[in-house]
Amino acid sequence: ATVSVLYWGAPTPIPKKKMEKFREMDRNKKRALAYGMTNFSAAVLNNVFITYYVEMALSVSKVTESWFMAAQVVYCIWNSFNDPACGWWADTRALKNSKGGYSRRIPRIKQAGPLWAASFMMCWFPWGVGTESPFLAGIHLIVVLICYDGWLSVTLVNHQALLADMTPDNKERERCNMYGAGCQIAGSAAIFLGHLFWNPSDMTAFRYFAVAAAAVSCVGFHITCSSPYIDESAGHIEQNGVAQDVKGETPSIVTFARQALKHKNLWSFAAMGLLQQFACTFTTNFFSMFLTILVGGYLSPAVQSAVLYASFIFPHLGTMAVTPILRHHSKKTVVMWLFVARLTVAIVGLYAVSGILRTTAMGVMGHDTHGLSENGVAMVKVIMGEHASSATPKLTAIHTVVEPDVHSAGMLGFVLTVTWLLNRILTENVCRLQPLLITDLIDEDCILNKRKHLMSSMIFGSVALITKPAQSLAPMVGYYYISRASGSLDLWLCVLSLTFVVPIVFTVLEILTWSRYGLTGKYLNFVKAALLHEVPSNIV
């Protein structure tokens, strides 16, 4: 049988099987796009929130140090435990969907997405402004963090689990992840607009922008939840050709915890994820602030907005570029390459900045010093709390001549901007690949424990239990060191030091941790084959 298609008036027969293949490809692309629209909404909300909520609390709400630390401690505890709680609830309770069947993911995204958007808006309308009440400002920050992260967790835990439940095929998962990256690029435009509207002394324009951003994000959630191409049937393991009901036998929370403790690859990934989450959150929370402090005097607001926007879109472009490489190299290898590249960028950047400092010191002090080693030690001394002027006179010298020496200032600004931007891009690239790594862990967990359906949300939640505390620790550590700066010189040098110390230390630790991960190569292929019943599961 053939299908005739008119092309310049001439009928061209297309075999029916080929036509069905085209239709299937078209369906897969539409499914990937529908899946990615929640990524779009998440980028609109979360990129703006994580970039400005710290500065909002400190510069607009005037939250005191004690209240800020208290809010971060509460957030750390809540952030760690709500993900596994959401995961357990989603994996063990199905809800009726719009098609008359039962779903674990879509109904929860539909409910939690708009509430997440509402929590996002609440952040920009602090309580007690004008009353100078530390209590109201602190309580507002705590409530915002709890509500925002709570609904974010419900939405994203289920959305990430949906990637595993839609299909066991690696290529289709990679396609969905790549389309999600593309949608996040579009959503990241919000950060460019947000930086243009951001003005701590007058929040009116930014608040209008925040309301519009929340409304746009709700449209993205609706597209995902109403798509006819989203199917969760792959999350139910077939027995004799019959998909098992989600309400079938599920392990108790104690049994699951005992099984998870024996899952070595899960713990290797979680340890790396903790370090990665700290580095990722740190660069995101302080990128805008560090950009202003280090090179704000040499870049116009429009250029700063462009750099900030680039820091959000290039990681997603990197994800799209890396996806074809995953077909020829393992995920573990690609992630290790990204770690090595990040470490190289930090060391080369430190060397370049050291050269500029060395040249400047020679011009001011009239003699040479030891370059990279001395500057590296001095930066660590600043981080450890030593006053900038006593750490080394060469570091102090740069601040003296930056203003009159336009060439040195411009070169320093260029090196710092490129180093900080590349570090953020490479850090975020690893974060963008983590959902694919976790879907492999979900498959392995299913085979190792002979489950009747995937515990997708619970695996995501278990990883979050270990990694999410870093989202609170990163701003606390950054705030602690920045608040100790006694003047503009101390602040400038503290930020300069953090720019290099954090990526170098954490990347080395991540490389050591990631080398122990074993879910790759032939073993991963066996896991996939067992999941599809191509080999007996007891071989794995």
Salt bridges, closest charged atoms under 4 A:
ASP26 OD2 - LYS30 NZ 3.27
ASP83 OD1 - LYS468 NZ 3.09
ASP91 OD1 - ARG104 NH1 3.57
ASP91 OD1 - ARG105 NH2 2.78
ASP165 OD2 - ARG104 NH2 3.14
ASP165 OD2 - ARG105 NE 2.79
GLU172 OE1 - ARG31 NH2 3.55
GLU172 OE1 - ARG175 NE 3.16
ASP368 OD2 - ARG358 NH2 2.59
GLU428 OE2 - ARG424 NH1 2.92
GLU428 OE1 - ARG432 NH1 2.42
ASP440 OD2 - LYS331 NZ 3.00
ASP440 OD1 - LYS528 NZ 2.97
ASP443 OD2 - ARG173 NH1 2.77
ASP443 OD2 - LYS528 NZ 2.50
GLU444 OE1 - HIS263 NE2 2.57
ASP445 OD2 - ARG451 NE 2.67
ASP490 OD2 - HIS387 NE2 3.38
GLU510 OE1 - ARG342 NH2 2.23
